[in-house]
Amino acid sequence: MKHAQRGRFLRVSSSARPQRSCALSVSRKPVRFVRSLRLIRQSRRRPSLCAFDPCERRRNGEHHRKHSTSRLSRDRLGGGEGLIRGPTQAEQPPSTAIRWLGVITIATTAFVIVATEFAPTAVLPAVAADFNVPLGATGMMTAIPGLIAALTAPLAMRIPASWDRRFVLASAGFLTVGANALVVAGQAFPVVLLGRVSAGLALGMFWTVGAAAAVRLVGDAHGVRAISIVSGGTSLGLVAGMPAGSLVGPPENWRAVFVVFAVAALAATFLLAALLPRLQGDTTAHHDRLAQAPVRKALARPVVLWGLVTAFTVFVGQFASSTFLGAFLGTSVALPALLTAVLTVFGGVGILGMLIASFSFARHAYATLSATIALLTAVIGLVALVSASGSPAAVVVVVVILWGTVWGAVPFGLQTWMLTQAPDNRETVSAALVVAIQLGIGAGSGLGSLALRVSELASGGGEPAYTTIFIVSAVICVVALSLFATGTRSRPGARKASRS
C-alpha cells in the first residue's frame, strides 16, 4: 500500500482497495491534528476567542464587529478622536440659544472689521495733509484692503473642513488688531498702507467663512435671518466707520479713530473665542464634486457667474464715488458736527433699507434685487445732478440720506441671492462673492482716485470735480443692472430657487 500525503489529506492507492477501512481509520488522526493546529493559530491571533467553543467564538465575533463599527462611526464623526475616546459632553450639539448667540458674535466681529475697512472715509483730507500726498492718492487706503481681500479669499476657501471655524474667525480679528496698530504707529504713508494690507487679509478670511458659518449654526430654515444679522453687523460697521474720523475732534487727531478700532477688535476677538461654539466646516460638501473644486468650477453654474459679475460691477460703481463722500460733503456742509451727523445717518439709514428689503427678499429675491440696483442707479444720478447744479446744503443732505437708504439693501440682497443659488456649496460661493465684492471695492476706489487725480491736474491743483465720479458711478450701475437682467433671463429655475 502506497500512501501519498498532500496537505492535510491522505490519499490511498488503488491497489489497497480491500484495506480501505483501515486506511481511512489511519487518516483521521492527521486530519484532526491539522485542524487543531489551525484553531490554535486563530486563538493566538485573537486571544479573546476561545478556539474550541463555537458558541463563544460566535458571541465574541459579533461583539468584535459591533465594537469595530462603533469605533469607525466615532472616527468619521470626530475626525479620528473616536479611536481614543468616545463622545464627550462638550462635543454634543449646542443649544438653540448658543447657536443664535454665535451668530450675534459673528455679527459683532463683522462690525469691527468693516468699521476698520471704512474708517479712512472721513479722514482722507487730514491724511493727505499729514503726509503731504494728493487727495486722490489717499483713496488707496480704501482700495488696498479690497484688493488684498480678493486675493486672500480663494486661499481661505481651501481651509480644511476639520479646522475649527472659531479659530479662523478669531485669526481674522487678531489681524484687524495688527492692521489698526500699524496705522497708528506708522510715521510714513507706506507703513500706513502696509497696515491696510493686514486689514485686507482679515477681510478675506472673515467673509469667506463668516456668513456660511452663521447659516450653518442655525440651519437652512433660518438662513436668511442669520445672513440679515451678519449683514446688520456689516451695516453697523459702515455706520461707525464712515463718520468715526470726524468724531475724534481736530483733523490732526485722525489716528485716534484707529486706536479705538484696535481696542474694539481685540475685545471682539476674545468675545468670539469665548462665546462661539466649536464649529467645523461643512464636511458633507467634500463629497460633492463641486465643493471639492476651486472657484473656477463653481462658476460652472451660469446664475452664479452672472451674480458674481453683477456684484463686482455694482461695487465698482458704488465705491468710485462713495470713497470720497466725506470730502464731497465737506465742500457743501460747513459745520463739522453736521458733517459727522450726515455720515452717521448715511450708514444708519442703510440698516433701515436692509430691514425693509429683507421682508421682500424672503419671497421675491430676484425682483427686489433688481429694484434696489435700479434705485441705486437713479439716486447716484440724482447726486451727480445736485453736485453739478450747486444745490443748497439741505438738498445735498436729503439726497445723500436717500442714497444711503437704497445702498443698505444692495449688499444684503446680493449675498442672499448668491447663497440661495448654491445652498449645497456655500463656502465656495461665499468666497467667490468676497472676491467679487472686494475686487469691486478696490477697483472702484482706485477708479475714483484716478478720476479725482485727473480732475485735480486738469484744474491746475484746484478743487476736484466730484460731479465726474458721480456720473461715472451712475453709468457703471446701469451696466450692472443690465448684466443682472441678462444673466437671469431665460433661467426660471434660478428665480424659482430664490423664492424658496
Stockholm file with secondary structure:
# STOCKHOLM 1.0

chainA/1-500         MKHAQRGRFLRVSSSARPQRSCALSVSRKPVRFVRSLRLIRQSRRRPSLCAFDPCERRRNGEHHRKHSTSRLSRDRLGGGEGLIRGPTQAEQPPSTAIRWLGVITIATTAFVIVATEFAPTAVLPAVAADFNVPLGATGMMTAIPGLIAALTAPLAMRIPASWDRRFVLASAGFLTVGANALVVAGQAFPVVLLGRVSAGLALGMFWTVGAAAAVRLVGDAHGVRAISIVSGGTSLGLVAGMPAGSLVGPPENWRAVFVVFAVAALAATFLLAALLPRLQGDTTAHHDRLAQAPVRKALARPVVLWGLVTAFTVFVGQFASSTFLGAFLGTSVALPALLTAVLTVFGGVGILGMLIASFSFARHAYATLSATIALLTAVIGLVALVSASGSPAAVVVVVVILWGTVWGAVPFGLQTWMLTQAPDNRETVSAALVVAIQLGIGAGSGLGSLALRVSELASGGGEPAYTTIFIVSAVICVVALSLFATGTRSRPGARKASRS
#=GR chainA/1-500 SS CCEEEETTEEEECGGGGGGHHHHHHHHHHHHHHHHHHHHHHHHHHSTTSCTTCHHHHHHHHHHHHHHHHHHHHHHHHHTTGGGTCCCCGGGSCCCHHHHHHHHHHHHHHHHHHHHHHTGGGGTHHHHHHHHTCCHHHHTHHHHHHHHHHHHHHHHHHTSCTTSCHHHHHHHHHHHHHHHHHHHHHCSSHHHHHHHHHHHHHHHHHHHHHHHHHHHHHHCGGGHHHHHHHHHHHHHHHHHHHHHHGGGSSSGGGTTHHHHHHHHHHHHHHHHHHHHSCCCCCCGGGGGSHHHHSCHHHHTTSHHHHHHHHHHHHHHHHHHHHHTTHHHHHHHHCCCHHHHHHHHHHHHHHHHHHHHHHHHHHTTCHHHHHHHHHHHHHHHHHHHHHHHHHTCCHHHHHHHHHHHHHHHHHHHHHHHHHHHHHCTTCHHHHHHHHHHHHHHHHHHHHHHHHHHHHHHHHHTTSSCCCHHHHHHHHHHHHHHHHHHHHHHHTTCHHHHHHHHC
#=GC SS_cons         CCEEEETTEEEECGGGGGGHHHHHHHHHHHHHHHHHHHHHHHHHHSTTSCTTCHHHHHHHHHHHHHHHHHHHHHHHHHTTGGGTCCCCGGGSCCCHHHHHHHHHHHHHHHHHHHHHHTGGGGTHHHHHHHHTCCHHHHTHHHHHHHHHHHHHHHHHHTSCTTSCHHHHHHHHHHHHHHHHHHHHHCSSHHHHHHHHHHHHHHHHHHHHHHHHHHHHHHCGGGHHHHHHHHHHHHHHHHHHHHHHGGGSSSGGGTTHHHHHHHHHHHHHHHHHHHHSCCCCCCGGGGGSHHHHSCHHHHTTSHHHHHHHHHHHHHHHHHHHHHTTHHHHHHHHCCCHHHHHHHHHHHHHHHHHHHHHHHHHHTTCHHHHHHHHHHHHHHHHHHHHHHHHHTCCHHHHHHHHHHHHHHHHHHHHHHHHHHHHHCTTCHHHHHHHHHHHHHHHHHHHHHHHHHHHHHHHHHTTSSCCCHHHHHHHHHHHHHHHHHHHHHHHTTCHHHHHHHHC
//
